Amino acid sequence: MKASNDEPTPGAIYLVELCSGERRPWRYFGPPGAENPRWQDVETACEFGEASVLYVWKIIRRLD
């Protein structure tokens, strides 16, 4: 993400697309600008840092 207004909003849920084409709802915990921002897979309730994600993914859109 390049500009601060491109940063996800803490607490918001985003639809993300994995490199496999699968789409999943993830909640962003932030904090913005952190070295390893935290996320939660809404369907499984698993929490993780961006650095631990081993596949390519992108934000499609905000869901809430």
Contacts in CASP RR format, 6 or more apart in sequence:
PFRMAT RR
TARGET T0000
AUTHOR 0000-0000-0000
METHOD contacts of the structure
MODEL  1
MKASNDEPTPGAIYLVELCSGERRPWRYFGPPGAENPRWQDVETACEFGE
ASVLYVWKIIRRLD
1 7 0 8 1.000
1 8 0 8 1.000
4 32 0 8 1.000
7 32 0 8 1.000
7 33 0 8 1.000
8 14 0 8 1.000
8 28 0 8 1.000
8 30 0 8 1.000
8 32 0 8 1.000
8 37 0 8 1.000
8 59 0 8 1.000
8 62 0 8 1.000
9 28 0 8 1.000
9 62 0 8 1.000
10 28 0 8 1.000
10 29 0 8 1.000
10 30 0 8 1.000
10 31 0 8 1.000
10 32 0 8 1.000
11 27 0 8 1.000
11 28 0 8 1.000
11 29 0 8 1.000
11 30 0 8 1.000
12 27 0 8 1.000
12 28 0 8 1.000
12 62 0 8 1.000
12 63 0 8 1.000
12 64 0 8 1.000
13 25 0 8 1.000
13 26 0 8 1.000
13 27 0 8 1.000
13 28 0 8 1.000
13 42 0 8 1.000
13 62 0 8 1.000
13 63 0 8 1.000
13 64 0 8 1.000
14 25 0 8 1.000
14 26 0 8 1.000
14 27 0 8 1.000
14 28 0 8 1.000
14 59 0 8 1.000
14 60 0 8 1.000
14 61 0 8 1.000
14 62 0 8 1.000
14 63 0 8 1.000
15 23 0 8 1.000
15 24 0 8 1.000
15 25 0 8 1.000
15 26 0 8 1.000
15 59 0 8 1.000
15 60 0 8 1.000
15 61 0 8 1.000
15 62 0 8 1.000
15 63 0 8 1.000
16 23 0 8 1.000
16 24 0 8 1.000
16 25 0 8 1.000
16 26 0 8 1.000
16 57 0 8 1.000
16 58 0 8 1.000
16 59 0 8 1.000
16 60 0 8 1.000
17 23 0 8 1.000
17 57 0 8 1.000
17 58 0 8 1.000
17 60 0 8 1.000
18 24 0 8 1.000
18 55 0 8 1.000
18 56 0 8 1.000
18 57 0 8 1.000
19 55 0 8 1.000
19 56 0 8 1.000
19 57 0 8 1.000
20 55 0 8 1.000
23 60 0 8 1.000
24 41 0 8 1.000
24 42 0 8 1.000
24 43 0 8 1.000
25 41 0 8 1.000
25 42 0 8 1.000
25 43 0 8 1.000
25 63 0 8 1.000
26 39 0 8 1.000
26 40 0 8 1.000
26 41 0 8 1.000
26 42 0 8 1.000
27 39 0 8 1.000
27 40 0 8 1.000
27 42 0 8 1.000
28 37 0 8 1.000
28 38 0 8 1.000
28 39 0 8 1.000
29 37 0 8 1.000
29 38 0 8 1.000
29 39 0 8 1.000
29 40 0 8 1.000
29 47 0 8 1.000
30 37 0 8 1.000
30 38 0 8 1.000
31 37 0 8 1.000
35 51 0 8 1.000
36 49 0 8 1.000
36 50 0 8 1.000
36 51 0 8 1.000
36 52 0 8 1.000
37 49 0 8 1.000
37 50 0 8 1.000
38 47 0 8 1.000
38 48 0 8 1.000
38 49 0 8 1.000
39 47 0 8 1.000
39 48 0 8 1.000
39 49 0 8 1.000
39 50 0 8 1.000
40 46 0 8 1.000
40 47 0 8 1.000
40 48 0 8 1.000
41 48 0 8 1.000
END
